Amino acid sequence: GGGSKVAGAGSKKEFRGKRAGGEKRGEYLRRQPSDQYKFSSSEARAAEEGARTTIMIKNIPNKYSQRMLLDLLDKRFHGRYDFFYLPMDFKNRCNLGYAFVNFLGSQDTADFHEEMHGQKWSEFNSKKICEITYARVQGRKALIEHFKNSRFPSQDASCLPLVFEVQRQSEPQAPDDKSCEVQATPVHLYS
């Protein structure tokens, strides 16, 4: 009987929100990613109606700027995304280690995942490994709605969510075809 009392007491402690093993609040949840956000190449490649197009890029070295990440995206994905946000620590002028990108199609998310997921970052001699998951908020329209009324301590476009208008002259001939014009607008100025 005594053993079950100890186990029961431990369960009660956990139920009351006490943290086992000295974990910080929320740490256990962060270590256990929800399968609903786990990237699925087969889902993305199927390109079915309503397929998810918004990804979260994780483990970004804090010294990466918005420009550096956009340049990285544009090497192979110019004109293939219409929303980008790299949250910043305004006081320290460094990123928070994650970003959101909405691609024009789910196949583009699969291509990006294939290229970046599990890769080391090339700049700053970082040991961080890029992780790609689906974002909670999905689609350009929902992202605009989510961020348009947010308050940002800076109006500097390099610190704000950006909405892109992609104007194609013709159908792309190759995945890295850059024959399109792209206009970026901070989300709170977008209408």
C-alpha positions in Angstrom: 0.0 0.0 0.0 2.8 2.5 0.8 4.2 2.3 -2.7 0.9 3.3 -4.2 0.6 6.3 -1.8 4.0 7.6 -3.1 2.9 7.2 -6.7 -0.4 8.8 -6.0 1.3 11.8 -4.2 3.6 12.2 -7.2 0.6 12.2 -9.5 -1.1 14.8 -7.4 2.0 17.0 -7.5 2.0 16.8 -11.3 -1.7 17.5 -11.4 -1.3 20.7 -9.3 1.2 22.1 -11.8 4.4 21.5 -9.9 7.3 20.8 -12.2 9.2 17.6 -12.0 13.0 17.6 -12.6 13.3 21.4 -12.1 11.8 22.2 -15.5 10.7 25.7 -16.3 7.1 26.3 -16.9 6.1 25.2 -20.4 9.5 23.5 -21.0 7.9 20.0 -21.1 5.4 21.1 -23.7 8.1 22.7 -25.9 10.1 19.5 -25.8 7.0 17.5 -27.0 6.1 18.9 -30.4 2.5 18.4 -31.3 2.1 16.1 -34.3 -0.4 18.6 -35.8 2.5 20.9 -36.6 4.9 18.3 -37.7 5.7 18.8 -41.4 4.5 16.2 -43.8 6.1 16.0 -47.2 3.5 13.6 -48.5 0.7 16.0 -47.4 2.5 19.0 -49.0 3.3 17.1 -52.3 -0.3 15.9 -52.6 -1.2 19.6 -53.0 -4.9 19.0 -52.2 -7.4 21.8 -51.7 -6.8 23.4 -48.3 -3.3 22.1 -48.0 -1.1 24.0 -45.5 1.2 26.6 -47.0 2.5 28.4 -43.9 5.7 27.1 -42.2 7.6 28.1 -39.1 11.4 28.1 -39.4 13.0 27.3 -36.1 16.5 27.5 -34.6 17.5 30.5 -36.6 20.8 32.0 -35.2 19.9 35.3 -33.4 22.3 37.4 -35.6 20.4 36.6 -38.8 18.6 39.8 -40.0 15.4 39.9 -42.0 17.5 40.8 -45.1 19.8 37.8 -44.7 16.8 35.4 -44.3 15.0 37.0 -47.3 18.2 36.7 -49.4 18.4 33.0 -48.4 14.7 32.4 -49.4 15.1 34.3 -52.7 18.0 32.1 -53.9 15.6 29.3 -54.8 12.1 30.6 -53.8 11.9 34.1 -55.3 8.3 34.9 -56.1 7.1 31.7 -54.4 6.0 33.2 -51.0 3.7 36.0 -50.1 4.2 36.6 -46.4 7.3 36.7 -44.2 7.9 37.6 -40.5 11.0 37.2 -38.5 10.1 38.4 -34.9 12.7 40.7 -33.3 13.9 41.6 -29.9 13.6 45.3 -30.4 15.8 46.2 -27.5 18.7 44.0 -28.5 18.1 44.2 -32.3 18.3 40.4 -32.7 15.8 37.9 -33.9 13.9 35.5 -31.6 15.1 32.4 -33.4 12.1 31.6 -35.5 10.2 33.0 -38.6 7.0 32.5 -40.5 6.7 32.1 -44.3 3.6 31.6 -46.3 4.3 29.9 -49.7 2.1 30.2 -52.7 1.6 26.5 -52.8 2.1 23.5 -50.6 4.6 22.0 -53.1 6.8 25.0 -52.4 6.7 24.2 -48.7 7.8 20.7 -49.5 10.7 22.0 -51.6 11.7 24.4 -48.9 11.5 21.7 -46.2 13.6 19.3 -48.4 16.3 22.0 -48.8 16.4 23.4 -45.3 15.1 21.0 -42.6 18.0 19.4 -40.6 20.6 21.7 -42.2 23.2 23.7 -40.3 23.0 27.4 -40.8 25.8 28.7 -43.0 26.4 32.1 -41.3 28.0 32.9 -37.9 29.6 29.5 -37.4 26.4 28.4 -35.7 25.8 24.9 -34.4 22.0 25.3 -34.6 20.1 22.9 -36.9 17.2 24.4 -39.0 13.8 22.8 -38.1 10.7 23.3 -40.3 7.2 22.8 -39.0 3.8 23.9 -40.0 2.7 27.2 -38.4 -0.4 27.5 -36.1 -1.9 30.3 -38.2 -2.3 29.1 -41.8 -2.6 31.2 -45.1 -1.8 34.7 -46.1 -5.2 36.1 -45.3 -5.2 34.6 -41.8 -1.6 35.9 -41.2 -2.5 39.4 -42.3 -5.6 39.3 -40.0 -3.5 38.0 -37.1 -0.7 40.6 -37.4 -2.4 43.7 -38.8 -3.5 45.2 -35.5 -0.4 44.1 -33.6 1.7 46.9 -32.0 5.4 47.0 -32.7 7.9 49.2 -30.9 9.4 50.1 -34.2 8.0 51.1 -37.6 11.2 50.0 -39.3 10.1 47.6 -42.1 13.1 45.3 -41.4 11.4 44.4 -38.1 7.8 44.0 -39.2 5.8 41.2 -40.9 5.9 41.7 -44.7 3.2 41.0 -47.2 4.4 40.4 -50.8 2.5 41.0 -54.1 3.9 38.7 -56.7 3.5 39.9 -60.4 4.4 37.2 -62.9 5.2 38.1 -66.5 4.8 34.4 -67.5 4.6 31.0 -66.0 7.8 30.1 -64.2 10.1 27.9 -66.4 12.0 26.4 -63.5 11.7 26.2 -59.7 14.2 29.0 -59.3 12.8 31.2 -62.1 13.1 34.8 -61.0 11.0 36.4 -63.9 8.6 38.1 -61.6 8.3 41.4 -59.7 7.8 41.3 -56.0 6.5 44.2 -53.9 6.8 44.0 -50.1 4.6 46.0 -47.8 4.6 46.0 -43.9 1.4 44.2 -42.8 -0.1 47.1 -40.9 0.2 49.3 -44.1 -1.3 46.6 -46.3 -4.9 47.0 -47.5 
